Amino acid sequence: LAIFCLQIFGNARPMFWRESASGIDILAYFQSRSDLNTIDLLLMSFIFAGTYFLVRQPGLAFFDFFVPFLLDAYVASGWGYFISTVAPPRNAPFIVCLITIVFGLIGHPQQLKQFLDGGAGEVIISTLSITRWSMQMSFHYAVNYLKPAPEKNMYKSFLAQGQDVFFKRDLGFQDPWWAGCVALLVIGSALRIFSFLGLRFMNRDKQV
């Protein structure tokens, strides 16, 4: 989704520069293009989550299963918008892949545990990783709704490890699910603000 969203502002750069020179409202331009793309994001998120839901059969209500996917799409699209407004088009796909793959893998509990020490590493991972908070939401809801009781020691270890990682930060909400929800909304919204600022102030010499 992040790579898909690079085209929203990246492919229309020459047109935007020409129109901004004639006095176009940049905020309205940004809002209209991002709002229109929201329809595509909703459809793609629903199709992906719905297909995975049918294959996986997680035993959860679809809405509760779908929300983390939707919030992931919100953040991923924010990264796409932001990178497309501040990076050259030829480098943007590589940067997006680097962010999503590297920080996505770190969002796994086995890798994440070593960063949750309250230091700079935790701040960076919690801000940049797309999966860090959505995995917390899915794990917390699955544990509280399904109440798994694994018999094999390996699965018991996985469950304990997940609880140790994903129940560690609730941001004052007393509920890791809502903490993840709010965190993803804040990150996605912040990326959109930075995207607008990038659109407004980057390449100003070409907006004349």
C-alpha distance (Angstrom), angle and dihedral (degrees) to the residues before:
residue distance angle dihedral
L1 . . .
A2 3.79 . .
I3 3.81 91.0 .
F4 3.80 90.9 45.1
C5 3.82 89.8 53.9
L6 3.80 92.9 54.0
Q7 3.79 88.7 81.9
I8 3.80 94.5 58.3
F9 3.79 92.8 78.7
G10 3.81 103.4 1.6
N11 3.81 97.8 64.3
A12 3.79 94.3 45.8
R13 3.80 98.4 51.6
P14 3.85 98.0 115.6
M15 3.79 91.3 47.1
F16 3.80 91.7 47.8
W17 3.81 92.8 49.1
R18 3.79 90.5 51.2
E19 3.80 94.0 47.3
S20 3.80 94.9 43.3
A21 3.80 88.5 55.6
S22 3.80 88.4 58.7
G23 3.81 92.7 54.0
I24 3.81 104.3 -93.2
D25 3.81 116.3 171.3
I26 3.82 100.6 -107.2
L27 3.82 94.3 -162.8
A28 3.81 91.1 52.8
Y29 3.81 90.3 47.0
F30 3.80 91.7 50.7
Q31 3.79 94.1 45.1
S32 3.79 95.6 46.9
R33 3.81 94.5 50.7
S34 3.80 94.7 44.2
D35 3.83 92.5 45.4
L36 3.78 91.8 50.5
N37 3.80 90.3 49.6
T38 3.80 89.4 53.3
I39 3.80 89.2 75.4
D40 3.80 90.4 58.5
L41 3.79 91.0 46.3
L42 3.80 92.3 52.7
L43 3.79 92.7 48.5
M44 3.80 95.0 46.8
S45 3.81 92.6 45.2
F46 3.79 91.7 49.1
I47 3.81 93.7 48.2
F48 3.81 93.6 47.0
A49 3.82 95.4 43.9
G50 3.81 92.5 41.8
T51 3.80 92.8 51.8
Y52 3.79 92.3 46.6
F53 3.80 90.3 46.3
L54 3.82 91.8 54.5
V55 3.80 92.5 46.8
R56 3.81 97.0 41.8
Q57 3.83 98.7 38.9
P58 3.82 91.7 -160.2
G59 3.80 96.0 -176.6
L60 3.81 92.9 -120.3
A61 3.78 131.5 114.4
F62 3.80 109.0 -89.8
F63 3.82 94.0 -123.6
D64 3.80 92.3 55.4
F65 3.80 89.4 46.0
F66 3.82 92.1 47.3
V67 3.81 100.8 49.4
P68 3.85 96.6 74.1
F69 3.82 89.8 48.8
L70 3.79 90.2 50.8
L71 3.80 93.2 49.3
D72 3.81 90.1 47.1
A73 3.80 87.9 54.9
Y74 3.80 89.8 50.0
V75 3.81 91.6 54.9
A76 3.82 95.2 39.8
S77 3.80 91.4 52.2
G78 3.80 88.9 49.1
W79 3.79 89.4 56.2
G80 3.79 89.8 49.4
Y81 3.81 92.3 51.1
F82 3.80 93.1 46.1
I83 3.80 97.0 47.4
S84 3.81 91.5 45.7
T85 3.82 91.3 56.2
V86 3.81 98.5 46.6
A87 3.82 106.2 29.6
P88 3.82 130.5 63.4
P89 3.83 111.6 -99.2
R90 3.81 92.2 -117.7
N91 3.82 91.8 57.6
A92 3.79 99.9 36.3
P93 3.86 98.3 85.3
F94 3.80 91.7 51.3
I95 3.82 92.3 49.6
V96 3.80 92.3 48.9
C97 3.81 92.0 48.2
L98 3.79 90.5 49.2
I99 3.80 92.8 51.8
T100 3.80 96.8 43.6
I101 3.80 97.8 43.0
V102 3.79 100.1 40.4
F103 3.79 97.9 41.0
G104 3.79 91.8 35.5
L105 3.80 91.1 59.4
I106 3.78 91.1 46.3
G107 3.80 88.2 57.0
H108 3.82 88.9 71.9
P109 3.84 111.0 104.8
Q110 3.81 93.7 -121.6
Q111 3.79 90.6 59.1
L112 3.79 97.7 29.9
K113 3.78 96.8 59.3
Q114 3.79 94.2 70.6
F115 3.82 91.7 56.6
L116 3.82 99.1 49.1
D117 3.79 95.0 90.3
G118 3.79 99.1 113.3
G119 3.80 92.8 -105.0
A120 3.77 135.6 114.3
G121 3.80 91.8 -76.4
E122 3.79 91.7 61.2
V123 3.80 91.9 48.7
I124 3.80 91.4 51.0
I125 3.81 94.7 46.7
S126 3.80 93.8 43.8
T127 3.81 89.8 51.1
L128 3.80 102.4 40.3
S129 3.80 104.9 30.9
I130 3.79 112.0 93.3
T131 3.81 93.7 -163.3
R132 3.81 100.2 41.8
W133 3.82 95.3 88.4
S134 3.81 100.4 28.5
M135 3.81 91.0 55.8
Q136 3.79 88.2 51.0
M137 3.80 90.2 53.1
S138 3.81 94.2 48.2
F139 3.79 93.8 44.1
H140 3.79 94.7 47.4
Y141 3.80 93.9 49.1
A142 3.81 93.4 45.0
V143 3.81 92.6 50.2
N144 3.80 94.3 47.2
Y145 3.81 95.5 41.5
L146 3.81 102.6 37.5
K147 3.83 96.0 29.6
P148 3.81 95.0 -153.2
A149 3.81 118.6 -149.5
P150 3.81 106.2 -171.5
E151 3.80 118.1 -163.6
K152 3.81 100.6 -162.5
N153 3.78 116.3 81.6
M154 3.82 91.8 -131.0
Y155 3.80 92.1 58.5
K156 3.79 91.6 42.8
S157 3.79 87.7 54.9
F158 3.82 91.9 50.2
L159 3.81 90.8 49.8
A160 3.80 93.4 48.4
Q161 3.79 91.2 46.9
G162 3.80 91.8 51.2
Q163 3.79 92.3 48.4
D164 3.79 91.0 48.7
V165 3.81 91.2 52.4
F166 3.80 105.9 34.0
F167 3.81 98.6 37.5
K168 3.80 91.6 51.3
R169 3.83 99.4 83.3
D170 3.80 123.7 43.5
L171 3.84 97.8 153.5
G172 3.78 90.3 -132.0
F173 3.83 95.1 -57.3
Q174 3.82 94.3 107.7
D175 3.80 86.2 -133.8
P176 3.84 124.3 81.2
W177 3.83 90.7 -154.8
W178 3.79 93.7 59.9
A179 3.81 90.5 41.1
G180 3.80 89.6 58.1
C181 3.79 92.0 44.9
V182 3.80 93.8 52.2
A183 3.81 93.1 42.2
L184 3.81 92.9 53.9
L185 3.80 92.4 45.9
V186 3.80 91.0 50.8
I187 3.82 93.5 46.6
G188 3.81 93.1 47.0
S189 3.80 92.2 47.6
A190 3.82 92.4 46.8
L191 3.81 90.4 51.7
R192 3.80 89.7 53.0
I193 3.79 91.1 51.2
F194 3.80 90.6 50.2
S195 3.80 89.0 46.5
F196 3.78 91.3 55.7
L197 3.79 91.0 47.6
G198 3.79 89.9 49.9
L199 3.78 90.9 49.6
R200 3.79 90.9 47.8
F201 3.80 101.4 44.4
M202 3.81 107.5 23.4
N203 3.82 118.1 91.0
R204 3.80 91.8 10.5
D205 3.77 90.5 157.7
K206 3.82 88.3 65.8
Q207 3.80 93.9 48.7
V208 3.79 93.6 75.4
